[in-house]
Every structure is written in structure tokens, then in C-alpha cells.
Amino acid sequence: MPAGTLPAPADSLRTDSLHADSLPAFPFPVQSGPANLPGETPAVRWRDTTAAAVFGPASVEAAPRTLPPSGAPSLTDNAVFQSFVLLLAATYATLLYRNIGDIRTLVGHISRDAASRQRLSEDPGSSGFSRFLHIVTAIGMLFLGVFAVKYGDALMPRLLTDTLSHGAVLAMSLLATLACTAIVACQAALVRIAGAVTVSQPFVSQLMLLRRTYFALAVIVTSPALLLFALCPRGTGNVWFSVITIELAMTAFLYLKESLNLFISKKISILHWFLYLCTVEIFPVSLLWLSLVR
């Protein structure tokens, strides 16, 4: 042995002594913890514990919270219906811009004294103001269709709302507009027939003008709040709905007051005024409402 060379230990392993035949077959045994030396107790792999030992003695168990059930999809939460509402908003803004003089005339007629309002009912006014009332009435009918769909969104069953497409929702709004137009046409026909039977067509013309005037006032006043209410998600917009209700109630009160004054000025009994309200104003609307509820 050359000088300065140490002999290899007897128990050392040589790399050339490791052969594939001497290795264990795959898969190799895997030990998940530290190896135990001879004579030691096997290591503990797991043990039971408590929440206080893990999270501290001040920890408390949180009550399980159940997720709320998913609601039915909203009828108004679609691009087609909301685009239609925005189109109505643009139409309303254009109406205000181009007919600001007619709006001032409308407000002026309503705010005048009884004698001036009597002259208004006897004189229908210019053709421009009459055309303005027709345009506002048409826009108001479209707004009524939007309001009907928005209000009926929470009343319709989920099975129906799941199957309706976006175009069907817009069609429902237009059908509601047609239904409201049919009611107004029915009311006008009843009034005209009563005027023909009683030979009081001038009085009927005054009453119809009064109805159109206050309906136009209701459309002008309530449209901004109605547009915001129509674009609110389901379950929200209660503030705007309350504003709409208050504005409609005030307009209805003014109309009832002026229609009563018109009947009294023509020396028509209050009983006839009450019959007019029940037959023309209330009966067609209540009949449609009962048919929808059933």
C-alpha cells in the first residue's frame, strides 16, 4: 500500500455494489414521520384536541349560517327593457326642452283661480297646446306599461319569470300600455255616451279636457321618479315608489276637487258626480285589477 494512503473502512458501501436488483420494487415504502430508532416508542401520528387548545380559551363556536336561497331573476334586469326605459327618458327630456312654454301654460291653468279654470274648461285652447296634451298622454301610456311590469315583477311566479325572454318582457310592457289605452278609450266612450243621452256634449268636452289636463300634469310630475324606480334592482327603490305614490295622490286630489267644482258650476248634483267617479273612473280600473289578480 502506498505511503500516506488510508485503507477504506470495512463496512463502507461501494457504489459499484448497488445494483437494480438490490433496490425495493416501486412504490417505495413512505414514512410520514421521523424514523424510530431501535428500542424507541413509535411516534404518535395524530391525537384528539379541542377548539380551545387550538384557538385559545376565549374562542367561541360560531353558529352555522345558511346561504339565502337564490331568488327568481328580475324581469326588469335585462338590456332590452332598460334600453326602452332610457329611450323613454330621452323622449321625456326632449318633451320638456321643446315644450317648456306649454308646460308653463299647463301649470298656470292649474294654479289659477276658479274663474280662470272655468274659462279654461270652456275654451280648449290652441291647437299647439292640444297637440302637447296628446303627446304627453301617449308618453304617459308607455310609462304606465313600464310601471306595470316593474310593479308586477315581484308578484309573478318564478316559473314564469324563468321562461320569459328579454323581448317578452318588453312585449309585456307594450301589452300593459295597450290595456291602459283600452281602459282610457272605454272611459271616454262611457262619458261620450252619457253626454249624448243627456244632451250635454259641451259639459262632456269640458270634463274630458279636465281629465287630459290633470293626466298630463301627473305624467310631467311623476316621470323622473318613475324612471329611477324602473331602473332600480329588485327589492330596492322604495323611496322612489313612495315619491310616486305621494305625487299621484296629490294629483288625484286636485283632479277630484276640480271635477267637483265643474259639476257644481253646471248645477249638477253631487250624486251624479259620485256616480261618474264610480262608473267611469273606478269601475274599469277595478275590473282590470280583479282579472289580473285572479
JOFENRA-V385702 format. One record per residue. RES is the residue in one small letter. NEAR is the number of other ideal C-beta (glycine too) atoms within 12 Angstrom. Layout:
BEGIN
res & near
RES & NEAR
RES & NEAR
END
This chain:
BEGIN
res & near
m & 7
p & 6
a & 5
g & 6
t & 7
l & 9
p & 9
a & 10
p & 8
a & 7
d & 7
s & 10
l & 11
r & 11
t & 7
d & 7
s & 10
l & 10
h & 9
a & 8
d & 8
s & 10
l & 10
p & 10
a & 9
f & 8
p & 6
f & 8
p & 10
v & 9
q & 11
s & 11
g & 12
p & 11
a & 12
n & 13
l & 9
p & 7
g & 6
e & 11
t & 8
p & 14
a & 14
v & 12
r & 10
w & 8
r & 8
d & 8
t & 9
t & 12
a & 14
a & 12
a & 11
v & 11
f & 13
g & 10
p & 10
a & 7
s & 12
v & 10
e & 10
a & 8
a & 6
p & 6
r & 6
t & 6
l & 6
p & 7
p & 7
s & 8
g & 15
a & 21
p & 22
s & 29
l & 38
t & 39
d & 26
n & 25
a & 16
v & 24
f & 32
q & 27
s & 21
f & 32
v & 34
l & 19
l & 22
l & 35
a & 26
a & 17
t & 26
y & 32
a & 18
t & 15
l & 31
l & 25
y & 13
r & 17
n & 26
i & 16
g & 16
d & 30
i & 28
r & 16
t & 26
l & 33
v & 19
g & 19
h & 32
i & 29
s & 16
r & 18
d & 14
a & 19
a & 12
s & 17
r & 28
q & 21
r & 17
l & 29
s & 34
e & 20
d & 17
p & 22
g & 22
s & 13
s & 11
g & 16
f & 27
s & 23
r & 20
f & 30
l & 35
h & 21
i & 27
v & 35
t & 33
a & 26
i & 35
g & 37
m & 32
l & 36
f & 42
l & 38
g & 33
v & 44
f & 35
a & 32
v & 41
k & 40
y & 27
g & 28
d & 35
a & 23
l & 18
m & 26
p & 14
r & 18
l & 10
l & 18
t & 27
d & 16
t & 14
l & 29
s & 18
h & 23
g & 16
a & 21
v & 37
l & 29
a & 20
m & 33
s & 40
l & 25
l & 22
a & 29
t & 29
l & 20
a & 27
c & 30
t & 23
a & 20
i & 28
v & 28
a & 17
c & 22
q & 31
a & 26
a & 19
l & 28
v & 33
r & 21
i & 17
a & 24
g & 22
a & 14
v & 12
t & 17
v & 10
s & 23
q & 17
p & 18
f & 29
v & 30
s & 22
q & 31
l & 39
m & 32
l & 34
l & 36
r & 34
r & 36
t & 40
y & 38
f & 35
a & 39
l & 35
a & 36
v & 40
i & 35
v & 31
t & 36
s & 37
p & 22
a & 31
l & 38
l & 33
l & 24
f & 32
a & 43
l & 28
c & 25
p & 20
r & 24
g & 15
t & 19
g & 26
n & 17
v & 14
w & 24
f & 24
s & 15
v & 22
i & 33
t & 21
i & 18
e & 25
l & 28
a & 17
m & 20
t & 27
a & 25
f & 17
l & 26
y & 28
l & 24
k & 20
e & 34
s & 35
l & 25
n & 25
l & 36
f & 27
i & 17
s & 22
k & 23
k & 12
i & 24
s & 13
i & 18
l & 12
h & 24
w & 27
f & 18
l & 18
y & 33
l & 27
c & 16
t & 22
v & 31
e & 28
i & 21
f & 19
p & 27
v & 24
s & 17
l & 18
l & 24
w & 19
l & 12
s & 12
l & 18
v & 10
r & 7
END
